[in-house]
Amino acid sequence: MSAAALNFSVCRQYIESSSVGIRSYFRPFPVINCKLPNTSRLYQSGTLCIQLSAKGQTRRPSTRSNIQMTLVDESFGRRNVIITPSEILAYDLVQGPLVRWSYIADKSVQCPPTAVLLHGILGSRKNWGTFARRLAKEFPNWQFLLVDLRCHGDSASIAKRGPHSVASTALDVLKLLGHLKITPRVIIGHSFGGKVALSMVEQAAKPLARPVRVWVLDATPGKVRASRDEDDHPAELINFLNAFTNEVISKREVINALVCEGFSNDVAQWVVTNLRQTNPSNSSSGFSWIFNLDGIAEMYQSYEDTNLWDVVEDLPRGVHVNFLKAERSLHRWTLGDLQRIHAAEEQASQEGGGVEMHVLEDAGHWVHADNPDGLFRILSFSFEGV
């Protein structure tokens, strides 16, 4: 690029003391104008990420042939305003110690194999943090993209148009991948995130440029059914949380209220991870929710209503979908669900795709917390040999 006035935005980067690097991206700082010589290069090892764009130039749609997940709506790429990935969704990029790649740095460096990890309703990208770091340590040439889905975590402050649905959530992730210029090899979604992963396949370009392995963890493609009346039901949990004010005095107050209402202590402890101290500099300040409950309620209704069996039963060539059922799942897997998945297995194998069914023993719905070792063993073969 010739010397020119450039716009750049800076985003925070955090590197842990361990060998696994983590880049955490939120909203950018205000745009600053500067001049850089044509010899300037940006490196992954720095503490700042700088996104460059020549002033006055318009961005051209990508023509790279190896991008398998194309965007359904690329109109945002033609705006005059610079859009950074952190304005689409908040995310962490957990990189193995052998990865030396950045989407804004040297374009001659090939993007490493990447897995996308998607959380469920009322969760956040932090749910996958420990597990992703373990994967990055075991598979050092891989990187793992963890996102806060719309209305959740740090993405709750990013304005999103409705409807808040499985499909619109999947499109958010596809847009993020497009801006990062990442072609995922593996997509892992838990619960609601599992249906989001299937919706990403449905909306992606077909045929895909290279094989993609999709993991749907403890979710079925069709109707969502609670397994027993006494189980914690997400819809009831969302309704109960709506009764709280936006600010609460303490996490213990919320935990006690949830347990008294009949929710399990484990779920109560998990829910309060979505509370953030209103004034961190004042230890006596209260807490507020970091999610958009109205949007989440709409998302959960879409999760119950969305039917993606057509995707599973007519997979694009090169897509391999793995369903994982938790032994003590909160969701009732009917005999009809299992038979339909096994039938899809046979059909997909004849058409160059693949469908498989797995069972994670000694685990409830929260698979990555209940039996992380078992889940790690099952998922590991997706990352071997690359």
C-alpha positions as CSV (number, residue, x, y, z in Angstrom):
1,M,0.0,0.0,0.0
2,S,1.4,3.4,-0.9
3,A,1.9,6.1,1.8
4,A,-1.5,7.6,2.4
5,A,-3.7,9.0,5.1
6,L,-5.1,6.0,6.9
7,N,-8.0,5.5,9.4
8,F,-7.3,3.0,12.1
9,S,-9.1,1.7,15.1
10,V,-7.4,0.1,18.1
11,C,-8.7,-2.9,20.0
12,R,-7.5,-4.4,23.2
13,Q,-5.4,-7.5,23.2
14,Y,-4.6,-9.7,26.2
15,I,-1.9,-12.3,26.3
16,E,-2.0,-14.8,29.2
17,S,1.2,-15.8,30.9
18,S,0.8,-19.3,29.6
19,S,1.9,-20.4,26.1
20,V,-1.7,-20.0,24.8
21,G,-2.4,-16.6,23.4
22,I,-5.9,-15.0,23.9
23,R,-7.0,-11.9,22.0
24,S,-10.1,-10.3,23.4
25,Y,-12.0,-7.9,21.2
26,F,-14.7,-5.4,22.3
27,R,-15.7,-2.1,20.8
28,P,-12.9,-0.1,19.2
29,F,-11.6,3.2,20.5
30,P,-12.4,6.3,18.4
31,V,-11.0,6.5,14.9
32,I,-7.7,8.4,14.6
33,N,-6.1,9.7,11.4
34,C,-2.4,9.1,10.9
35,K,0.2,8.6,8.2
36,L,2.2,5.4,7.9
37,P,5.0,4.6,5.4
38,N,4.5,1.9,2.9
39,T,7.1,-0.3,4.8
40,S,4.9,-0.4,7.9
41,R,3.9,-3.9,9.0
42,L,1.9,-5.1,11.9
43,Y,2.9,-8.2,14.0
44,Q,0.9,-10.6,16.1
45,S,3.3,-10.2,19.1
46,G,2.4,-6.5,19.8
47,T,0.0,-5.4,22.4
48,L,-2.3,-3.5,20.0
49,C,-4.3,-4.6,17.0
50,I,-4.6,-1.9,14.4
51,Q,-7.1,-2.2,11.6
52,L,-6.0,-0.3,8.5
53,S,-8.1,1.2,5.7
54,A,-7.0,3.6,3.0
55,K,-8.9,6.8,3.4
56,G,-11.3,7.5,0.5
57,Q,-11.0,3.9,-0.9
58,T,-13.9,1.6,-0.9
59,R,-13.6,-2.0,0.1
60,R,-14.1,-4.6,-2.6
61,P,-15.9,-7.9,-2.0
62,S,-13.5,-10.7,-1.3
63,T,-12.6,-12.9,-4.3
64,R,-10.6,-15.5,-2.3
65,S,-11.7,-18.9,-3.6
66,N,-11.0,-20.7,-0.3
67,I,-13.7,-18.9,1.7
68,Q,-16.4,-21.4,2.2
69,M,-18.7,-19.5,4.5
70,T,-19.9,-16.6,2.3
71,L,-22.1,-13.9,3.7
72,V,-25.8,-13.8,2.9
73,D,-25.8,-10.0,3.0
74,E,-22.5,-8.3,2.2
75,S,-24.0,-4.8,1.9
76,F,-22.2,-3.7,5.1
77,G,-18.9,-4.2,3.3
78,R,-19.8,-1.4,0.8
79,R,-20.4,1.3,3.4
80,N,-18.1,4.3,3.8
81,V,-17.9,3.7,7.5
82,I,-15.3,1.3,8.7
83,I,-16.8,-1.7,10.5
84,T,-14.6,-3.7,12.7
85,P,-15.3,-7.3,13.7
86,S,-15.8,-6.1,17.3
87,E,-18.8,-4.1,16.2
88,I,-20.5,-7.2,14.9
89,L,-19.9,-9.5,18.0
90,A,-17.6,-9.5,21.0
91,Y,-15.2,-12.3,20.7
92,D,-12.0,-14.0,22.0
93,L,-9.5,-15.6,19.7
94,V,-7.6,-18.4,21.6
95,Q,-4.5,-19.3,19.7
96,G,-2.2,-22.3,20.1
97,P,1.5,-21.5,20.8
98,L,2.4,-22.3,17.2
99,V,-0.1,-19.8,15.7
100,R,1.4,-16.5,14.4
101,W,-1.6,-15.2,12.5
102,S,-3.6,-12.0,12.6
103,Y,-6.3,-11.0,10.1
104,I,-5.0,-7.4,10.0
105,A,-1.3,-8.2,9.7
106,D,0.8,-9.9,7.0
107,K,-1.7,-11.3,4.5
108,S,0.9,-13.7,3.1
109,V,0.5,-15.7,6.3
110,Q,-2.1,-18.4,5.7
111,C,-5.0,-18.5,8.2
112,P,-4.5,-21.4,10.6
113,P,-7.1,-24.1,11.1
114,T,-9.9,-22.6,13.1
115,A,-12.8,-23.8,15.2
116,V,-15.8,-21.7,16.2
117,L,-17.3,-22.3,19.7
118,L,-20.9,-21.2,20.3
119,H,-22.6,-21.0,23.7
120,G,-26.2,-21.6,24.6
121,I,-29.0,-19.4,25.9
122,L,-28.0,-17.2,28.9
123,G,-24.4,-18.2,28.4
124,S,-21.4,-16.3,27.1
125,R,-18.1,-17.0,25.4
126,K,-16.5,-17.4,28.8
127,N,-18.4,-20.7,29.1
128,W,-15.9,-22.1,26.6
129,G,-12.8,-20.4,27.9
130,T,-11.2,-23.1,29.9
131,F,-12.1,-25.8,27.4
132,A,-10.7,-23.7,24.4
133,R,-7.4,-23.1,26.2
134,R,-7.1,-26.9,26.8
135,L,-7.7,-27.5,23.1
136,A,-5.2,-24.9,22.1
137,K,-2.5,-26.5,24.3
138,E,-3.2,-30.0,22.9
139,F,-3.5,-28.8,19.3
140,P,-1.0,-25.9,19.1
141,N,-1.4,-25.1,15.4
142,W,-5.2,-24.4,15.8
143,Q,-7.0,-21.3,16.9
144,F,-10.4,-21.1,18.5
145,L,-13.0,-18.4,18.0
146,L,-15.3,-17.8,21.0
147,V,-18.1,-15.3,20.5
148,D,-20.8,-13.7,22.6
149,L,-24.0,-14.2,20.6
150,R,-26.4,-11.3,20.2
151,C,-28.1,-10.1,23.4
152,H,-25.5,-12.0,25.5
153,G,-22.3,-10.9,27.3
154,D,-20.4,-8.0,25.8
155,S,-22.4,-8.3,22.6
156,A,-25.6,-7.2,24.5
157,S,-24.4,-3.6,24.1
158,I,-24.1,-3.9,20.3
159,A,-27.4,-2.8,18.7
160,K,-29.0,-5.6,16.6
161,R,-32.1,-5.5,14.5
162,G,-34.8,-8.0,15.2
163,P,-36.1,-10.6,14.9
164,H,-33.8,-12.2,17.5
165,S,-33.8,-15.7,16.0
166,V,-31.6,-18.7,15.4
167,A,-31.2,-17.5,11.8
168,S,-30.3,-13.9,12.6
169,T,-27.8,-15.2,15.3
170,A,-26.2,-17.5,12.7
171,L,-25.9,-14.6,10.2
172,D,-24.1,-12.5,12.9
173,V,-21.5,-15.2,13.2
174,L,-21.1,-15.6,9.4
175,K,-20.6,-11.8,9.2
176,L,-17.9,-11.9,11.9
177,L,-16.1,-14.7,10.0
178,G,-16.3,-12.7,6.8
179,H,-14.7,-9.7,8.4
180,L,-12.0,-11.8,10.0
181,K,-11.5,-13.6,6.7
182,I,-11.6,-16.9,8.6
183,T,-12.7,-20.2,7.0
184,P,-13.7,-22.5,9.9
185,R,-12.8,-26.2,9.8
186,V,-14.9,-27.0,12.8
187,I,-18.1,-25.4,14.3
188,I,-19.1,-26.5,17.8
189,G,-22.4,-25.3,19.3
190,H,-24.0,-26.1,22.6
191,S,-27.8,-26.2,23.0
192,F,-29.1,-23.1,21.3
193,G,-25.6,-22.7,19.8
194,G,-26.0,-26.1,18.2
195,K,-29.0,-24.9,16.2
196,V,-27.1,-21.8,15.3
197,A,-24.3,-24.0,13.9
198,L,-26.8,-25.8,11.7
199,S,-28.3,-22.5,10.5
200,M,-24.8,-21.4,9.5
201,V,-24.6,-24.4,7.3
202,E,-28.0,-23.7,5.8
203,Q,-27.1,-20.1,5.0
204,A,-23.5,-20.8,3.8
205,A,-22.5,-21.1,0.1
206,K,-22.9,-24.5,-1.4
207,P,-21.0,-26.5,-2.2
208,L,-18.4,-25.7,0.5
209,A,-14.8,-25.2,-0.5
210,R,-13.5,-27.8,1.9
211,P,-14.9,-30.2,4.5
212,V,-16.5,-28.7,7.6
213,R,-17.2,-30.7,10.8
214,V,-20.2,-29.4,12.8
215,W,-20.8,-30.5,16.4
216,V,-24.4,-30.1,17.8
217,L,-24.1,-30.6,21.6
218,D,-27.2,-31.8,23.3
219,A,-29.7,-30.3,20.9
220,T,-32.0,-31.8,18.3
221,P,-32.7,-30.2,14.9
222,G,-36.4,-30.0,15.5
223,K,-38.9,-29.4,18.3
224,V,-37.3,-28.8,21.8
225,R,-38.8,-30.9,24.6
226,A,-38.0,-30.7,28.3
227,S,-37.3,-34.2,29.6
228,R,-39.1,-34.1,33.0
229,D,-41.3,-31.6,34.7
230,E,-38.8,-31.2,37.6
231,D,-35.9,-30.1,35.4
232,D,-34.8,-26.5,35.1
233,H,-36.6,-25.1,32.1
234,P,-34.9,-22.2,30.3
235,A,-38.2,-20.4,29.4
236,E,-39.3,-20.5,33.1
237,L,-35.8,-19.3,34.1
238,I,-36.0,-16.4,31.7
239,N,-39.4,-15.4,32.9
240,F,-38.2,-15.5,36.5
241,L,-35.2,-13.4,35.8
242,N,-37.4,-10.8,34.2
243,A,-39.0,-10.2,37.6
244,F,-35.7,-8.9,38.9
245,T,-34.8,-5.2,38.6
246,N,-32.0,-4.2,36.4
247,E,-29.7,-3.9,39.4
248,V,-29.4,-6.3,42.4
249,I,-27.6,-5.9,45.7
250,S,-25.7,-9.1,45.6
251,K,-25.2,-12.4,43.7
252,R,-26.2,-14.3,46.8
253,E,-29.6,-12.5,46.7
254,V,-30.2,-13.9,43.2
255,I,-28.9,-17.4,44.0
256,N,-31.2,-17.7,47.1
257,A,-34.2,-16.5,45.1
258,L,-33.6,-19.0,42.3
259,V,-33.2,-21.9,44.7
260,C,-36.3,-20.9,46.7
261,E,-38.2,-20.9,43.4
262,G,-37.1,-24.5,42.7
263,F,-34.2,-24.1,40.4
264,S,-31.1,-26.1,41.1
265,N,-28.1,-24.6,42.8
266,D,-25.9,-25.4,39.8
267,V,-28.1,-23.4,37.5
268,A,-28.3,-20.5,40.0
269,Q,-24.5,-20.4,40.3
270,W,-24.2,-20.4,36.5
271,V,-26.9,-17.6,36.0
272,V,-25.1,-15.2,38.3
273,T,-22.0,-15.3,36.1
274,N,-24.1,-12.9,34.0
275,L,-23.9,-10.2,36.7
276,R,-21.3,-7.5,36.6
277,Q,-20.5,-5.0,39.3
278,T,-22.1,-1.7,38.4
279,N,-19.2,0.4,39.8
280,P,-16.0,-1.8,39.9
281,S,-14.1,0.9,41.8
282,N,-16.6,0.7,44.7
283,S,-16.7,-2.7,46.3
284,S,-20.1,-2.0,47.9
285,S,-21.8,-1.2,44.6
286,G,-24.6,-3.5,43.3
287,F,-24.7,-5.7,40.3
288,S,-26.5,-5.4,36.9
289,W,-27.2,-8.0,34.2
290,I,-25.0,-8.0,31.1
291,F,-27.6,-9.6,28.9
292,N,-30.7,-8.4,27.0
293,L,-33.5,-10.5,28.5
294,D,-36.2,-9.4,26.1
295,G,-34.0,-10.4,23.2
296,I,-33.0,-13.6,24.8
297,A,-36.7,-14.6,25.4
298,E,-37.3,-14.1,21.7
299,M,-34.2,-16.1,20.9
300,Y,-35.3,-19.0,23.1
301,Q,-38.7,-19.1,21.5
302,S,-37.0,-19.3,18.1
303,Y,-34.9,-22.1,19.4
304,E,-38.0,-24.1,20.3
305,D,-39.8,-23.3,17.0
306,T,-37.0,-23.6,14.5
307,N,-36.9,-26.8,12.5
308,L,-33.6,-27.6,10.8
309,W,-34.2,-31.3,9.9
310,D,-34.1,-30.3,6.2
311,V,-30.5,-29.2,6.7
312,V,-29.5,-32.5,8.3
313,E,-31.3,-34.7,5.8
314,D,-29.9,-32.8,2.8
315,L,-26.4,-31.9,3.8
316,P,-24.1,-30.1,1.3
317,R,-21.2,-32.2,0.1
318,G,-18.3,-32.0,2.5
319,V,-20.3,-31.2,5.6
320,H,-20.2,-33.7,8.5
321,V,-22.6,-33.2,11.4
322,N,-22.0,-34.9,14.8
323,F,-24.8,-34.9,17.3
324,L,-23.9,-35.5,20.9
325,K,-26.5,-36.5,23.5
326,A,-25.8,-36.0,27.2
327,E,-26.6,-39.1,29.2
328,R,-28.6,-37.0,31.7
329,S,-29.9,-34.5,29.1
330,L,-32.5,-31.9,30.1
331,H,-33.9,-32.3,26.6
332,R,-35.9,-35.4,25.8
333,W,-34.5,-37.2,22.8
334,T,-37.4,-39.2,21.4
335,L,-37.0,-42.5,19.6
336,G,-38.2,-40.7,16.5
337,D,-35.4,-38.2,16.8
338,L,-32.8,-41.0,17.1
339,Q,-34.2,-43.0,14.2
340,R,-34.3,-39.9,12.0
341,I,-30.6,-39.1,12.8
342,H,-29.6,-42.7,12.0
343,A,-31.5,-42.6,8.7
344,A,-29.7,-39.3,7.9
345,E,-26.4,-41.1,8.7
346,E,-27.0,-43.6,6.0
347,Q,-28.2,-41.1,3.4
348,A,-25.3,-38.7,4.0
349,S,-22.7,-41.4,3.7
350,Q,-24.1,-42.2,0.2
351,E,-23.9,-38.5,-0.8
352,G,-20.4,-37.5,0.4
353,G,-21.5,-35.9,3.6
354,G,-21.8,-37.4,7.1
355,V,-24.0,-37.6,10.2
356,E,-23.0,-39.3,13.4
357,M,-24.5,-39.8,16.8
358,H,-22.5,-39.8,20.1
359,V,-23.5,-40.2,23.7
360,L,-21.5,-38.4,26.5
361,E,-21.7,-40.5,29.6
362,D,-21.9,-39.1,33.1
363,A,-23.0,-35.7,32.0
364,G,-26.1,-33.5,32.1
365,H,-27.0,-30.8,29.7
366,W,-24.0,-28.7,30.7
367,V,-21.6,-31.1,28.9
368,H,-18.4,-28.9,29.0
369,A,-18.8,-28.5,32.8
370,D,-20.2,-31.9,33.8
371,N,-17.7,-34.1,31.9
372,P,-15.0,-32.0,30.2
373,D,-12.6,-35.0,29.9
374,G,-15.2,-37.1,28.1
375,L,-16.2,-34.3,25.9
376,F,-12.5,-33.5,25.1
377,R,-11.9,-37.2,24.1
378,I,-14.9,-37.2,21.8
379,L,-14.2,-33.9,20.1
380,S,-10.4,-34.4,19.8
381,F,-10.5,-36.4,16.5
382,S,-11.8,-33.3,14.8
383,F,-8.5,-31.6,15.3
384,E,-6.1,-34.5,14.6
385,G,-4.1,-34.8,11.4
386,V,-4.4,-31.1,10.5
